[in-house]
């Protein structure tokens, strides 16, 4: 399974999001010094989940980091994260 | 150094300095775009901070991740408290929350830079 599909599955199960965008930006970093060149190294993720309601930014990121701990320890080099509760405007 | 010794060393740095940024590279020469963004925000706000280059020492690079239980670098500490990584610090800055936090914790910054 691709890293993207694997992350999608874990986030869908763990956070039951009403919106989940996973954008692979690895190509943008293909020539960059620390880029592993696997095509699965740099991702941008936007999540809207009711499970984020009443949680601080750090708590939300910790929830995502825990779900993706295997990926973050392995092939993912960079993850840009935006987290929203359903009642918050998505910016 | 053992992990315990590294954690003790980190604890000392964040106790001795109001603002500490664990980053890749230095504030003058960041070696990662995410680290550079936080350095730029702190520079813009005129915050006096200690930069710790994790690329200088593999044990610090691993140690700060386990110390904070946070898998990525950069990591910003203010008055001994973990604030967040690049995304969180940038969002807080854009919302004016970072400035409010510095104010409430009594950390000096350039007040003329109130808005993003």
N, CA and C atoms of all chains as a GROMACS GRO file, in nm:
protein
  621
    1UNK      N    1   0.085  -0.121   0.000
    1UNK     CA    2   0.000   0.000   0.000
    1UNK      C    3   0.088   0.124   0.000
    2UNK      N    4   0.047   0.227  -0.073
    2UNK     CA    5   0.127   0.349  -0.074
    2UNK      C    6   0.118   0.417   0.061
    3UNK      N    7   0.217   0.501   0.091
    3UNK     CA    8   0.218   0.575   0.219
    3UNK      C    9   0.091   0.658   0.231
    4UNK      N   10   0.050   0.717   0.118
    4UNK     CA   11  -0.068   0.802   0.119
    4UNK      C   12  -0.193   0.721   0.155
    5UNK      N   13  -0.210   0.605   0.092
    5UNK     CA   14  -0.327   0.521   0.119
    5UNK      C   15  -0.327   0.472   0.263
    6UNK      N   16  -0.208   0.439   0.312
    6UNK     CA   17  -0.195   0.390   0.448
    6UNK      C   18  -0.232   0.499   0.550
    7UNK      N   19  -0.185   0.620   0.523
    7UNK     CA   20  -0.216   0.732   0.614
    7UNK      C   21  -0.365   0.763   0.609
    8UNK      N   22  -0.421   0.758   0.489
    8UNK     CA   23  -0.564   0.788   0.474
    8UNK      C   24  -0.647   0.689   0.556
    9UNK      N   25  -0.613   0.562   0.545
    9UNK     CA   26  -0.688   0.460   0.617
    9UNK      C   27  -0.679   0.482   0.769
   10UNK      N   28  -0.559   0.508   0.818
   10UNK     CA   29  -0.541   0.527   0.963
   10UNK      C   30  -0.614   0.652   1.013
   11UNK      N   31  -0.610   0.758   0.934
   11UNK     CA   32  -0.676   0.883   0.977
   11UNK      C   33  -0.829   0.869   0.970
   12UNK      N   34  -0.878   0.798   0.869
   12UNK     CA   35  -1.023   0.778   0.857
   12UNK      C   36  -1.075   0.698   0.976
   13UNK      N   37  -1.002   0.594   1.012
   13UNK     CA   38  -1.046   0.510   1.124
   13UNK      C   39  -1.030   0.584   1.257
   14UNK      N   40  -0.916   0.651   1.272
   14UNK     CA   41  -0.886   0.712   1.402
   14UNK      C   42  -0.958   0.841   1.430
   15UNK      N   43  -0.989   0.918   1.326
   15UNK     CA   44  -1.044   1.053   1.349
   15UNK      C   45  -1.185   1.074   1.294
   16UNK      N   46  -1.234   0.978   1.216
   16UNK     CA   47  -1.366   0.990   1.154
   16UNK      C   48  -1.390   1.130   1.098
   17UNK      N   49  -1.300   1.176   1.013
   17UNK     CA   50  -1.307   1.314   0.963
   17UNK      C   51  -1.425   1.337   0.868
   18UNK      N   52  -1.473   1.461   0.866
   18UNK     CA   53  -1.575   1.495   0.767
   18UNK      C   54  -1.507   1.552   0.643
   19UNK      N   55  -1.378   1.587   0.657
   19UNK     CA   56  -1.299   1.623   0.539
   19UNK      C   57  -1.155   1.580   0.564
   20UNK      N   58  -1.096   1.519   0.463
   20UNK     CA   59  -0.956   1.476   0.475
   20UNK      C   60  -0.887   1.496   0.340
   21UNK      N   61  -0.797   1.593   0.334
   21UNK     CA   62  -0.719   1.617   0.212
   21UNK      C   63  -0.575   1.574   0.239
   22UNK      N   64  -0.525   1.487   0.156
   22UNK     CA   65  -0.384   1.449   0.167
   22UNK      C   66  -0.317   1.484   0.035
   23UNK      N   67  -0.225   1.578   0.042
   23UNK     CA   68  -0.159   1.623  -0.080
   23UNK      C   69  -0.013   1.581  -0.075
   24UNK      N   70   0.027   1.508  -0.177
   24UNK     CA   71   0.166   1.463  -0.185
   24UNK      C   72   0.248   1.571  -0.254
   25UNK      N   73   0.340   1.630  -0.179
   25UNK     CA   74   0.423   1.737  -0.236
   25UNK      C   75   0.567   1.691  -0.258
   26UNK      N   76   0.586   1.561  -0.259
   26UNK     CA   77   0.722   1.508  -0.267
   26UNK      C   78   0.798   1.556  -0.391
   27UNK      N   79   0.723   1.570  -0.501
   27UNK     CA   80   0.788   1.613  -0.626
   27UNK      C   81   0.854   1.750  -0.612
   28UNK      N   82   0.790   1.836  -0.531
   28UNK     CA   83   0.843   1.972  -0.513
   28UNK      C   84   0.979   1.970  -0.443
   29UNK      N   85   1.005   1.860  -0.372
   29UNK     CA   86   1.129   1.852  -0.292
   29UNK      C   87   1.227   1.751  -0.350
   30UNK      N   88   1.200   1.709  -0.474
   30UNK     CA   89   1.278   1.599  -0.531
   30UNK      C   90   1.428   1.625  -0.532
   31UNK      N   91   1.468   1.750  -0.554
   31UNK     CA   92   1.611   1.776  -0.564
   31UNK      C   93   1.675   1.823  -0.434
   32UNK      N   94   1.594   1.836  -0.333
   32UNK     CA   95   1.635   1.898  -0.207
   32UNK      C   96   1.729   1.803  -0.131
   33UNK      N   97   1.824   1.862  -0.062
   33UNK     CA   98   1.937   1.788  -0.004
   33UNK      C   99   1.894   1.668   0.082
   34UNK      N  100   1.789   1.686   0.160
   34UNK     CA  101   1.749   1.578   0.251
   34UNK      C  102   1.638   1.489   0.193
   35UNK      N  103   1.602   1.515   0.067
   35UNK     CA  104   1.493   1.438   0.010
   35UNK      C  105   1.538   1.297  -0.025
   36UNK      N  106   1.462   1.196   0.025
   36UNK     CA  107   1.501   1.058  -0.006
   36UNK      C  108   1.472   1.019  -0.151
   37UNK      N  109   1.392   1.103  -0.223
   37UNK     CA  110   1.365   1.073  -0.362
   37UNK      C  111   1.274   0.953  -0.384
   38UNK      N  112   1.193   0.920  -0.283
   38UNK     CA  113   1.104   0.805  -0.294
   38UNK      C  114   0.969   0.843  -0.356
   39UNK      N  115   0.944   0.973  -0.367
   39UNK     CA  116   0.814   1.019  -0.415
   39UNK      C  117   0.708   1.012  -0.308
   40UNK      N  118   0.745   0.970  -0.187
   40UNK     CA  119   0.650   0.960  -0.076
   40UNK      C  120   0.711   1.015   0.052
   41UNK      N  121   0.766   1.135   0.043
   41UNK     CA  122   0.840   1.189   0.157
   41UNK      C  123   0.777   1.314   0.217
   42UNK      N  124   0.712   1.395   0.134
   42UNK     CA  125   0.659   1.523   0.181
   42UNK      C  126   0.508   1.530   0.157
   43UNK      N  127   0.433   1.549   0.266
   43UNK     CA  128   0.288   1.554   0.253
   43UNK      C  129   0.231   1.676   0.324
   44UNK      N  130   0.115   1.719   0.274
   44UNK     CA  131   0.038   1.826   0.337
   44UNK      C  132  -0.100   1.767   0.366
   45UNK      N  133  -0.143   1.775   0.490
   45UNK     CA  134  -0.269   1.712   0.527
   45UNK      C  135  -0.362   1.813   0.593
   46UNK      N  136  -0.487   1.815   0.549
   46UNK     CA  137  -0.590   1.898   0.612
   46UNK      C  138  -0.699   1.806   0.663
   47UNK      N  139  -0.731   1.821   0.790
   47UNK     CA  140  -0.831   1.732   0.852
   47UNK      C  141  -0.937   1.816   0.924
   48UNK      N  142  -1.063   1.786   0.897
   48UNK     CA  143  -1.172   1.843   0.976
   48UNK      C  144  -1.239   1.726   1.047
   49UNK      N  145  -1.232   1.727   1.179
   49UNK     CA  146  -1.286   1.614   1.255
   49UNK      C  147  -1.356   1.661   1.382
   50UNK      N  148  -1.470   1.600   1.411
   50UNK     CA  149  -1.539   1.635   1.537
   50UNK      C  150  -1.455   1.598   1.659
   51UNK      N  151  -1.359   1.507   1.641
   51UNK     CA  152  -1.275   1.468   1.755
   51UNK      C  153  -1.178   1.580   1.796
   52UNK      N  154  -1.166   1.684   1.714
   52UNK     CA  155  -1.077   1.795   1.749
   52UNK      C  156  -1.147   1.901   1.834
   53UNK      N  157  -1.278   1.893   1.846
   53UNK     CA  158  -1.351   1.994   1.922
   53UNK      C  159  -1.300   2.000   2.065
   54UNK      N  160  -1.274   2.122   2.112
   54UNK     CA  161  -1.230   2.140   2.250
   54UNK      C  162  -1.085   2.100   2.275
   55UNK      N  163  -1.012   2.067   2.170
   55UNK     CA  164  -0.871   2.027   2.186
   55UNK      C  165  -0.779   2.140   2.139
   56UNK      N  166  -0.665   2.155   2.208
   56UNK     CA  167  -0.567   2.256   2.167
   56UNK      C  168  -0.496   2.210   2.040
   57UNK      N  169  -0.422   2.302   1.979
   57UNK     CA  170  -0.348   2.266   1.858
   57UNK      C  171  -0.248   2.154   1.886
   58UNK      N  172  -0.176   2.167   1.998
   58UNK     CA  173  -0.077   2.065   2.031
   58UNK      C  174  -0.145   1.929   2.051
   59UNK      N  175  -0.260   1.927   2.119
   59UNK     CA  176  -0.332   1.801   2.140
   59UNK      C  177  -0.376   1.739   2.007
   60UNK      N  178  -0.424   1.822   1.915
   60UNK     CA  179  -0.467   1.772   1.784
   60UNK      C  180  -0.351   1.711   1.708
   61UNK      N  181  -0.239   1.784   1.707
   61UNK     CA  182  -0.122   1.731   1.634
   61UNK      C  183  -0.073   1.601   1.699
   62UNK      N  184  -0.081   1.595   1.832
   62UNK     CA  185  -0.039   1.471   1.899
   62UNK      C  186  -0.128   1.354   1.858
   63UNK      N  187  -0.259   1.381   1.841
   63UNK     CA  188  -0.351   1.274   1.799
   63UNK      C  189  -0.310   1.222   1.660
   64UNK      N  190  -0.280   1.315   1.570
   64UNK     CA  191  -0.240   1.275   1.434
   64UNK      C  192  -0.105   1.205   1.438
   65UNK      N  193  -0.010   1.261   1.512
   65UNK     CA  194   0.124   1.202   1.520
   65UNK      C  195   0.117   1.059   1.574
   66UNK      N  196   0.027   1.036   1.671
   66UNK     CA  197   0.016   0.902   1.729
   66UNK      C  198  -0.038   0.804   1.625
   67UNK      N  199  -0.137   0.848   1.547
   67UNK     CA  200  -0.194   0.760   1.444
   67UNK      C  201  -0.091   0.730   1.335
   68UNK      N  202  -0.006   0.826   1.305
   68UNK     CA  203   0.090   0.810   1.195
   68UNK      C  204   0.231   0.784   1.244
   69UNK      N  205   0.244   0.730   1.365
   69UNK     CA  206   0.378   0.716   1.423
   69UNK      C  207   0.470   0.628   1.337
   70UNK      N  208   0.416   0.523   1.278
   70UNK     CA  209   0.501   0.436   1.195
   70UNK      C  210   0.553   0.511   1.073
   71UNK      N  211   0.463   0.585   1.009
   71UNK     CA  212   0.502   0.659   0.888
   71UNK      C  213   0.604   0.768   0.922
   72UNK      N  214   0.581   0.839   1.035
   72UNK     CA  215   0.670   0.948   1.072
   72UNK      C  216   0.808   0.896   1.113
   73UNK      N  217   0.811   0.775   1.165
   73UNK     CA  218   0.940   0.717   1.205
   73UNK      C  219   1.013   0.662   1.082
   74UNK      N  220   0.940   0.642   0.974
   74UNK     CA  221   0.999   0.579   0.857
   74UNK      C  222   1.009   0.669   0.736
   75UNK      N  223   0.918   0.646   0.642
   75UNK     CA  224   0.940   0.708   0.512
   75UNK      C  225   0.897   0.854   0.499
   76UNK      N  226   0.816   0.904   0.594
   76UNK     CA  227   0.771   1.043   0.582
   76UNK      C  228   0.877   1.137   0.638
   77UNK      N  229   0.923   1.227   0.556
   77UNK     CA  230   1.028   1.320   0.598
   77UNK      C  231   0.966   1.451   0.649
   78UNK      N  232   0.854   1.492   0.589
   78UNK     CA  233   0.793   1.618   0.631
   78UNK      C  234   0.641   1.611   0.617
   79UNK      N  235   0.574   1.664   0.719
   79UNK     CA  236   0.428   1.662   0.721
   79UNK      C  237   0.380   1.800   0.765
   80UNK      N  238   0.309   1.868   0.675
   80UNK     CA  239   0.249   1.996   0.713
   80UNK      C  240   0.104   1.967   0.746
   81UNK      N  241   0.059   2.016   0.860
   81UNK     CA  242  -0.070   1.974   0.913
   81UNK      C  243  -0.161   2.092   0.944
   82UNK      N  244  -0.286   2.083   0.899
   82UNK     CA  245  -0.388   2.180   0.939
   82UNK      C  246  -0.502   2.102   0.999
   83UNK      N  247  -0.544   2.139   1.118
   83UNK     CA  248  -0.647   2.063   1.189
   83UNK      C  249  -0.761   2.156   1.231
   84UNK      N  250  -0.882   2.115   1.201
   84UNK     CA  251  -0.998   2.196   1.235
   84UNK      C  252  -1.109   2.110   1.296
   85UNK      N  253  -1.182   2.170   1.388
   85UNK     CA  254  -1.307   2.109   1.434
   85UNK      C  255  -1.416   2.156   1.336
   86UNK      N  256  -1.527   2.082   1.325
   86UNK     CA  257  -1.630   2.117   1.225
   86UNK      C  258  -1.683   2.259   1.239
   87UNK      N  259  -1.684   2.313   1.362
   87UNK     CA  260  -1.740   2.447   1.383
   87UNK      C  261  -1.641   2.559   1.350
   88UNK      N  262  -1.517   2.524   1.314
   88UNK     CA  263  -1.416   2.626   1.286
   88UNK      C  264  -1.405   2.650   1.136
   89UNK      N  265  -1.382   2.778   1.096
   89UNK     CA  266  -1.365   2.806   0.952
   89UNK      C  267  -1.234   2.746   0.900
   90UNK      N  268  -1.241   2.680   0.787
   90UNK     CA  269  -1.121   2.622   0.727
   90UNK      C  270  -1.048   2.730   0.650
   91UNK      N  271  -0.926   2.760   0.692
   91UNK     CA  272  -0.849   2.868   0.630
   91UNK      C  273  -0.735   2.818   0.546
   92UNK      N  274   2.635   0.998   2.571
   92UNK     CA  275   2.543   1.036   2.680
   92UNK      C  276   2.417   0.950   2.676
   93UNK      N  277   2.367   0.914   2.791
   93UNK     CA  278   2.244   0.835   2.797
   93UNK      C  279   2.125   0.925   2.765
   94UNK      N  280   2.012   0.863   2.737
   94UNK     CA  281   1.892   0.942   2.710
   94UNK      C  282   1.856   1.027   2.831
   95UNK      N  283   1.876   0.969   2.951
   95UNK     CA  284   1.846   1.043   3.074
   95UNK      C  285   1.933   1.169   3.084
   96UNK      N  286   2.060   1.156   3.050
   96UNK     CA  287   2.151   1.272   3.055
   96UNK      C  288   2.113   1.378   2.952
   97UNK      N  289   2.073   1.332   2.834
   97UNK     CA  290   2.030   1.425   2.730
   97UNK      C  291   1.904   1.500   2.776
   98UNK      N  292   1.810   1.426   2.831
   98UNK     CA  293   1.687   1.490   2.879
   98UNK      C  294   1.717   1.591   2.989
   99UNK      N  295   1.811   1.557   3.077
   99UNK     CA  296   1.850   1.652   3.183
   99UNK      C  297   1.911   1.778   3.121
  100UNK      N  298   1.994   1.757   3.019
  100UNK     CA  299   2.058   1.871   2.951
  100UNK      C  300   1.952   1.961   2.885
  101UNK      N  301   1.853   1.898   2.819
  101UNK     CA  302   1.745   1.974   2.755
  101UNK      C  303   1.667   2.052   2.861
  102UNK      N  304   1.636   1.984   2.972
  102UNK     CA  305   1.562   2.048   3.081
  102UNK      C  306   1.636   2.173   3.130
  103UNK      N  307   1.767   2.164   3.138
  103UNK     CA  308   1.848   2.280   3.181
  103UNK      C  309   1.841   2.395   3.081
  104UNK      N  310   1.845   2.363   2.952
  104UNK     CA  311   1.841   2.468   2.850
  104UNK      C  312   1.708   2.543   2.855
  105UNK      N  313   1.598   2.468   2.869
  105UNK     CA  314   1.467   2.536   2.865
  105UNK      C  315   1.435   2.604   2.998
  106UNK      N  316   1.511   2.569   3.103
  106UNK     CA  317   1.494   2.640   3.231
  106UNK      C  318   1.578   2.768   3.231
  107UNK      N  319   1.693   2.764   3.164
  107UNK     CA  320   1.787   2.876   3.168
  107UNK      C  321   1.756   2.985   3.066
  108UNK      N  322   1.673   2.951   2.966
  108UNK     CA  323   1.641   3.048   2.861
  108UNK      C  324   1.490   3.059   2.845
  109UNK      N  325   1.439   3.183   2.841
  109UNK     CA  326   1.294   3.202   2.828
  109UNK      C  327   1.240   3.139   2.700
  110UNK      N  328   1.314   3.156   2.591
  110UNK     CA  329   1.267   3.104   2.462
  110UNK      C  330   1.379   3.021   2.400
  111UNK      N  331   1.346   2.896   2.369
  111UNK     CA  332   1.445   2.806   2.308
  111UNK      C  333   1.384   2.744   2.183
  112UNK      N  334   1.460   2.753   2.073
  112UNK     CA  335   1.416   2.688   1.950
  112UNK      C  336   1.513   2.576   1.914
  113UNK      N  337   1.461   2.452   1.916
  113UNK     CA  338   1.538   2.338   1.868
  113UNK      C  339   1.514   2.332   1.717
  114UNK      N  340   1.622   2.346   1.641
  114UNK     CA  341   1.604   2.362   1.497
  114UNK      C  342   1.715   2.292   1.419
  115UNK      N  343   1.692   2.282   1.287
  115UNK     CA  344   1.798   2.232   1.199
  115UNK      C  345   1.868   2.354   1.143
  116UNK      N  346   1.995   2.367   1.177
  116UNK     CA  347   2.071   2.487   1.141
  116UNK      C  348   2.066   2.586   1.256
  117UNK      N  349   2.104   2.709   1.225
  117UNK     CA  350   2.108   2.814   1.327
  117UNK      C  351   2.013   2.926   1.287
  118UNK      N  352   1.988   3.020   1.380
  118UNK     CA  353   1.896   3.129   1.346
  118UNK      C  354   1.949   3.209   1.226
  119UNK      N  355   2.082   3.221   1.216
  119UNK     CA  356   2.139   3.292   1.100
  119UNK      C  357   2.133   3.207   0.973
  120UNK      N  358   2.156   3.077   0.989
  120UNK     CA  359   2.158   2.988   0.874
  120UNK      C  360   2.074   2.863   0.896
  121UNK      N  361   1.941   2.880   0.888
  121UNK     CA  362   1.854   2.762   0.902
  121UNK      C  363   1.882   2.665   0.787
  122UNK      N  364   1.876   2.536   0.817
  122UNK     CA  365   1.901   2.437   0.711
  122UNK      C  366   1.777   2.356   0.678
  123UNK      N  367   1.661   2.412   0.710
  123UNK     CA  368   1.535   2.345   0.679
  123UNK      C  369   1.430   2.455   0.675
  124UNK      N  370   1.340   2.447   0.579
  124UNK     CA  371   1.240   2.552   0.562
  124UNK      C  372   1.149   2.569   0.682
  125UNK      N  373   1.116   2.460   0.749
  125UNK     CA  374   1.026   2.468   0.864
  125UNK      C  375   1.095   2.538   0.981
  126UNK      N  376   1.221   2.502   1.005
  126UNK     CA  377   1.298   2.570   1.110
  126UNK      C  378   1.313   2.718   1.076
  127UNK      N  379   1.339   2.744   0.949
  127UNK     CA  380   1.358   2.882   0.904
  127UNK      C  381   1.235   2.968   0.927
  128UNK      N  382   1.116   2.908   0.909
  128UNK     CA  383   0.993   2.986   0.928
  128UNK      C  384   0.979   3.034   1.072
  129UNK      N  385   1.008   2.947   1.168
  129UNK     CA  386   0.996   2.989   1.308
  129UNK      C  387   1.102   3.093   1.341
  130UNK      N  388   1.224   3.072   1.292
  130UNK     CA  389   1.331   3.170   1.317
  130UNK      C  390   1.292   3.307   1.261
  131UNK      N  391   1.227   3.304   1.146
  131UNK     CA  392   1.185   3.429   1.082
  131UNK      C  393   1.077   3.499   1.166
  132UNK      N  394   0.981   3.424   1.217
  132UNK     CA  395   0.874   3.481   1.300
  132UNK      C  396   0.933   3.540   1.428
  133UNK      N  397   1.021   3.466   1.494
  133UNK     CA  398   1.080   3.515   1.619
  133UNK      C  399   1.166   3.638   1.591
  134UNK      N  400   1.235   3.636   1.478
  134UNK     CA  401   1.317   3.751   1.440
  134UNK      C  402   1.230   3.874   1.414
  135UNK      N  403   1.121   3.852   1.343
  135UNK     CA  404   1.027   3.961   1.312
  135UNK      C  405   0.972   4.023   1.439
  136UNK      N  406   0.941   3.937   1.537
  136UNK     CA  407   0.884   3.984   1.664
  136UNK      C  408   0.992   4.037   1.759
  137UNK      N  409   1.119   4.030   1.716
  137UNK     CA  410   1.227   4.082   1.800
  137UNK      C  411   1.244   4.005   1.930
  138UNK      N  412   1.213   3.876   1.927
  138UNK     CA  413   1.227   3.794   2.048
  138UNK      C  414   1.372   3.748   2.062
  139UNK      N  415   1.425   3.760   2.183
  139UNK     CA  416   1.559   3.711   2.212
  139UNK      C  417   1.547   3.563   2.244
  140UNK      N  418   1.611   3.478   2.168
  140UNK     CA  419   1.596   3.334   2.194
  140UNK      C  420   1.725   3.258   2.173
  141UNK      N  421   1.731   3.143   2.235
  141UNK     CA  422   1.845   3.053   2.221
  141UNK      C  423   1.812   2.954   2.111
  142UNK      N  424   1.899   2.943   2.011
  142UNK     CA  425   1.879   2.843   1.907
  142UNK      C  426   1.972   2.724   1.934
  143UNK      N  427   1.916   2.606   1.925
  143UNK     CA  428   1.995   2.484   1.943
  143UNK      C  429   1.987   2.404   1.813
  144UNK      N  430   2.104   2.388   1.751
  144UNK     CA  431   2.110   2.319   1.622
  144UNK      C  432   2.120   2.169   1.645
  145UNK      N  433   2.010   2.098   1.617
  145UNK     CA  434   2.008   1.954   1.643
  145UNK      C  435   2.098   1.876   1.546
  146UNK      N  436   2.136   1.941   1.435
  146UNK     CA  437   2.223   1.872   1.340
  146UNK      C  438   2.366   1.859   1.393
  147UNK      N  439   2.397   1.937   1.498
  147UNK     CA  440   2.531   1.929   1.560
  147UNK      C  441   2.548   1.803   1.643
  148UNK      N  442   2.437   1.745   1.686
  148UNK     CA  443   2.447   1.634   1.780
  148UNK      C  444   2.328   1.540   1.764
  149UNK      N  445   2.355   1.422   1.712
  149UNK     CA  446   2.250   1.324   1.687
  149UNK      C  447   2.173   1.289   1.815
  150UNK      N  448   2.242   1.289   1.930
  150UNK     CA  449   2.173   1.250   2.053
  150UNK      C  450   2.073   1.358   2.095
  151UNK      N  451   2.102   1.484   2.063
  151UNK     CA  452   2.005   1.591   2.092
  151UNK      C  453   1.888   1.582   1.994
  152UNK      N  454   1.920   1.550   1.868
  152UNK     CA  455   1.816   1.537   1.766
  152UNK      C  456   1.714   1.430   1.805
  153UNK      N  457   1.762   1.317   1.851
  153UNK     CA  458   1.672   1.211   1.896
  153UNK      C  459   1.613   1.244   2.033
  154UNK      N  460   1.697   1.302   2.120
  154UNK     CA  461   1.656   1.330   2.257
  154UNK      C  462   1.541   1.428   2.268
  155UNK      N  463   1.539   1.530   2.182
  155UNK     CA  464   1.431   1.630   2.192
  155UNK      C  465   1.299   1.567   2.146
  156UNK      N  466   1.307   1.472   2.052
  156UNK     CA  467   1.184   1.404   2.007
  156UNK      C  468   1.123   1.322   2.120
  157UNK      N  469   1.206   1.249   2.192
  157UNK     CA  470   1.152   1.167   2.302
  157UNK      C  471   1.116   1.254   2.422
  158UNK      N  472   1.194   1.360   2.445
  158UNK     CA  473   1.166   1.449   2.559
  158UNK      C  474   1.026   1.510   2.548
  159UNK      N  475   0.994   1.562   2.428
  159UNK     CA  476   0.865   1.628   2.406
  159UNK      C  477   0.757   1.528   2.367
  160UNK      N  478   0.798   1.407   2.328
  160UNK     CA  479   0.706   1.312   2.266
  160UNK      C  480   0.643   1.377   2.143
  161UNK      N  481   0.731   1.426   2.056
  161UNK     CA  482   0.691   1.497   1.935
  161UNK      C  483   0.788   1.454   1.826
  162UNK      N  484   0.738   1.404   1.711
  162UNK     CA  485   0.827   1.335   1.619
  162UNK      C  486   0.909   1.424   1.526
  163UNK      N  487   0.882   1.555   1.528
  163UNK     CA  488   0.947   1.640   1.427
  163UNK      C  489   1.021   1.758   1.489
  164UNK      N  490   1.106   1.817   1.407
  164UNK     CA  491   1.182   1.936   1.441
  164UNK      C  492   1.150   2.038   1.332
  165UNK      N  493   1.130   2.163   1.362
  165UNK     CA  494   1.162   2.239   1.484
  165UNK      C  495   1.063   2.218   1.600
  166UNK      N  496   1.109   2.257   1.719
  166UNK     CA  497   1.025   2.258   1.838
  166UNK      C  498   1.056   2.386   1.916
  167UNK      N  499   0.950   2.456   1.952
  167UNK     CA  500   0.966   2.583   2.025
  167UNK      C  501   0.921   2.568   2.170
  168UNK      N  502   1.007   2.612   2.261
  168UNK     CA  503   0.974   2.615   2.403
  168UNK      C  504   0.974   2.760   2.452
  169UNK      N  505   0.872   2.796   2.530
  169UNK     CA  506   0.867   2.928   2.593
  169UNK      C  507   0.844   2.908   2.742
  170UNK      N  508   0.935   2.963   2.822
  170UNK     CA  509   0.929   2.950   2.968
  170UNK      C  510   0.910   2.804   3.010
  171UNK      N  511   0.986   2.718   2.947
  171UNK     CA  512   0.986   2.577   2.984
  171UNK      C  513   0.869   2.498   2.930
  172UNK      N  514   0.782   2.563   2.856
  172UNK     CA  515   0.662   2.493   2.808
  172UNK      C  516   0.668   2.474   2.656
  173UNK      N  517   0.636   2.353   2.610
  173UNK     CA  518   0.635   2.325   2.467
  173UNK      C  519   0.520   2.400   2.399
  174UNK      N  520   0.552   2.477   2.297
  174UNK     CA  521   0.449   2.554   2.225
  174UNK      C  522   0.402   2.480   2.101
  175UNK      N  523   0.496   2.426   2.024
  175UNK     CA  524   0.457   2.352   1.904
  175UNK      C  525   0.568   2.350   1.801
  176UNK      N  526   0.532   2.295   1.684
  176UNK     CA  527   0.623   2.292   1.571
  176UNK      C  528   0.589   2.406   1.475
  177UNK      N  529   0.636   2.394   1.354
  177UNK     CA  530   0.622   2.503   1.257
  177UNK      C  531   0.477   2.542   1.228
  178UNK      N  532   0.392   2.444   1.201
  178UNK     CA  533   0.252   2.475   1.164
  178UNK      C  534   0.182   2.547   1.279
  179UNK      N  535   0.201   2.497   1.399
  179UNK     CA  536   0.132   2.555   1.515
  179UNK      C  537   0.182   2.696   1.544
  180UNK      N  538   0.314   2.714   1.542
  180UNK     CA  539   0.369   2.847   1.570
  180UNK      C  540   0.324   2.948   1.464
  181UNK      N  541   0.323   2.905   1.337
  181UNK     CA  542   0.282   2.996   1.231
  181UNK      C  543   0.134   3.034   1.246
  182UNK      N  544   0.049   2.934   1.273
  182UNK     CA  545  -0.094   2.966   1.293
  182UNK      C  546  -0.114   3.059   1.413
  183UNK      N  547  -0.041   3.032   1.521
  183UNK     CA  548  -0.054   3.117   1.641
  183UNK      C  549  -0.010   3.259   1.611
  184UNK      N  550   0.098   3.272   1.534
  184UNK     CA  551   0.148   3.405   1.497
  184UNK      C  552   0.044   3.478   1.412
  185UNK      N  553  -0.012   3.408   1.314
  185UNK     CA  554  -0.110   3.471   1.225
  185UNK      C  555  -0.236   3.513   1.299
  186UNK      N  556  -0.272   3.439   1.404
  186UNK     CA  557  -0.392   3.472   1.482
  186UNK      C  558  -0.362   3.572   1.594
  187UNK      N  559  -0.234   3.606   1.611
  187UNK     CA  560  -0.196   3.696   1.721
  187UNK      C  561  -0.184   3.626   1.855
  188UNK      N  562  -0.204   3.492   1.855
  188UNK     CA  563  -0.199   3.416   1.981
  188UNK      C  564  -0.056   3.404   2.035
  189UNK      N  565   0.040   3.402   1.943
  189UNK     CA  566   0.179   3.388   1.987
  189UNK      C  567   0.220   3.514   2.065
  190UNK      N  568   0.180   3.630   2.011
  190UNK     CA  569   0.211   3.756   2.077
  190UNK      C  570   0.143   3.763   2.214
  191UNK      N  571   0.017   3.718   2.219
  191UNK     CA  572  -0.055   3.716   2.347
  191UNK      C  573   0.014   3.626   2.448
  192UNK      N  574   0.062   3.512   2.400
  192UNK     CA  575   0.129   3.418   2.489
  192UNK      C  576   0.259   3.477   2.543
  193UNK      N  577   0.336   3.544   2.456
  193UNK     CA  578   0.461   3.607   2.500
  193UNK      C  579   0.429   3.713   2.605
  194UNK      N  580   0.324   3.790   2.578
  194UNK     CA  581   0.280   3.896   2.670
  194UNK      C  582   0.245   3.836   2.807
  195UNK      N  583   0.162   3.731   2.804
  195UNK     CA  584   0.113   3.675   2.930
  195UNK      C  585   0.225   3.606   3.009
  196UNK      N  586   0.326   3.558   2.937
  196UNK     CA  587   0.438   3.492   3.006
  196UNK      C  588   0.550   3.590   3.040
  197UNK      N  589   0.530   3.717   3.004
  197UNK     CA  590   0.630   3.819   3.038
  197UNK      C  591   0.758   3.809   2.958
  198UNK      N  592   0.747   3.764   2.832
  198UNK     CA  593   0.865   3.758   2.746
  198UNK      C  594   0.867   3.884   2.658
  199UNK      N  595   0.982   3.952   2.656
  199UNK     CA  596   0.992   4.077   2.580
  199UNK      C  597   0.987   4.052   2.430
  200UNK      N  598   0.913   4.135   2.360
  200UNK     CA  599   0.913   4.132   2.214
  200UNK      C  600   0.875   4.271   2.164
  201UNK      N  601   0.889   4.292   2.035
  201UNK     CA  602   0.863   4.423   1.976
  201UNK      C  603   0.711   4.443   1.961
  202UNK      N  604   0.656   4.528   2.048
  202UNK     CA  605   0.509   4.546   2.052
  202UNK      C  606   0.454   4.617   1.927
  203UNK      N  607   0.544   4.681   1.852
  203UNK     CA  608   0.494   4.747   1.731
  203UNK      C  609   0.459   4.643   1.625
  204UNK      N  610   0.496   4.518   1.652
  204UNK     CA  611   0.469   4.409   1.556
  204UNK      C  612   0.348   4.329   1.602
  205UNK      N  613   0.240   4.400   1.635
  205UNK     CA  614   0.126   4.329   1.691
  205UNK      C  615   0.050   4.246   1.589
  206UNK      N  616   0.049   4.294   1.465
  206UNK     CA  617  -0.028   4.218   1.366
  206UNK      C  618   0.063   4.148   1.266
  207UNK      N  619   0.012   4.040   1.216
  207UNK     CA  620   0.093   3.959   1.123
  207UNK      C  621   0.106   4.028   0.988
   0.00000   0.00000   0.00000
